[in-house]
Amino acid sequence: MPEQTIVEGETLCRPKENEEEDASGSESETEVNEIVDDQQDVLSEYPDTETRIELMHSRLDSLAGLGLERFRALEYFGCRQNLIKDLRPLSSLTTLLEVDFYDNRLKRVDEGLEQLTQLTSLDLSFNKIRRIENVGMLTQLSELFFVSNKIQRIENLSTLRMLTNLELGANRIRRIEGLDELVALEQLYLGKNKITKLEGLGKLTRLRVLSIQSNRIVTLEGLEDLVALEELYLSHNGIEVIQGLDSNTRLTILDVTSNRLTALSGIGHLEQLEDLWASGNQLDSFENIERTCAPLQALRTVYFEFNPLQRAQPANYRRKVMLALPQLTQIDATLCR
């Protein structure tokens, strides 16, 4: 029987190690036997002076034995779609600027990574990492990717003050926190988590892109200090009213697809808005759309399909939107003629 653990009121099954590997699409016995045995041969054609190595989908299960220590000038090491579980052999590659281990079998961020103090980009997406740790010394990082792991908290990032892009989508995060020191951050992606409230963003005054799709947000709040915000993605939440955007006058894209909106409001002051995506809500009034959106002369693209106003009048829907908003160049996925 799998062990069980309680996490914030939820019962989660914790598979034993061999069960976890089976659940993650482990290879058959025949496939496993095909994994590279003499791994040093993998890099035999690369000269010692090589600056870029890409080992995508090479069926590597370990970095040990690759002879990495001979690459004294290496700047990029890509190892996507392999079976790596341990990053410690990277510790000797202190010239690295970019590391990409997207889609491997990492369960933690190993200590050896902190030796790579020149790193500007680190991608550990699509692994099994449960905690953000051992990145505090990577103070030159500008991009950090932890997409699709098992992370529950945003933590241990306070020293990464040069970070401009942080991607934490598809994890188990419940609260936006630990970001106050990331004053250079320009892009933040938190989609597909369990976040219930927009908070902890007040110090991110340079933020241009915020994506918090597929969470549990019901109220638009906490965005008043994000005066540089240009793109806001809020689809697949439970928002009932568009509000709290008074300070976000630079918005060019607003995505509120698949929420619980019954009317458009709170956007009349967004004079730079070019794209409004509001499909899959409960909008039923062409008059409301015209009254709210007609003054937005920069508006070029709208998505209103899968709302009652489109389902009730499918034959006249596009024509009525065009008459109400003549400035448009695109309605849903089709250009206006």
Salt bridges, closest charged atoms under 4 A:
GLU8 OE1 - ARG174 NE 3.09
GLU10 OE2 - ARG174 NH2 2.88
GLU10 OE1 - LYS194 NZ 3.29
GLU20 OE1 - LYS107 NZ 3.95
GLU20 OE2 - LYS150 NZ 3.12
GLU21 OE2 - LYS85 NZ 2.95
GLU27 OE1 - ARG105 NH2 2.83
ASP48 OD1 - ARG70 NH1 2.46
ASP86 OD2 - ARG88 NH2 2.78
ASP100 OD2 - ARG80 NE 2.64
ASP110 OD1 - ARG108 NH1 3.59
GLU111 OE1 - ARG108 NH1 3.26
ASP123 OD2 - ARG80 NH2 3.37
GLU133 OE2 - ARG108 NH2 3.72
GLU133 OE1 - ARG131 NH1 3.87
GLU155 OE2 - ARG131 NE 3.08
GLU177 OE2 - ARG153 NE 3.30
GLU181 OE1 - ARG161 NH2 3.63
GLU186 OE1 - ARG208 NE 3.42
GLU199 OE2 - ARG175 NE 3.50
GLU230 OE1 - ARG208 NH1 3.84
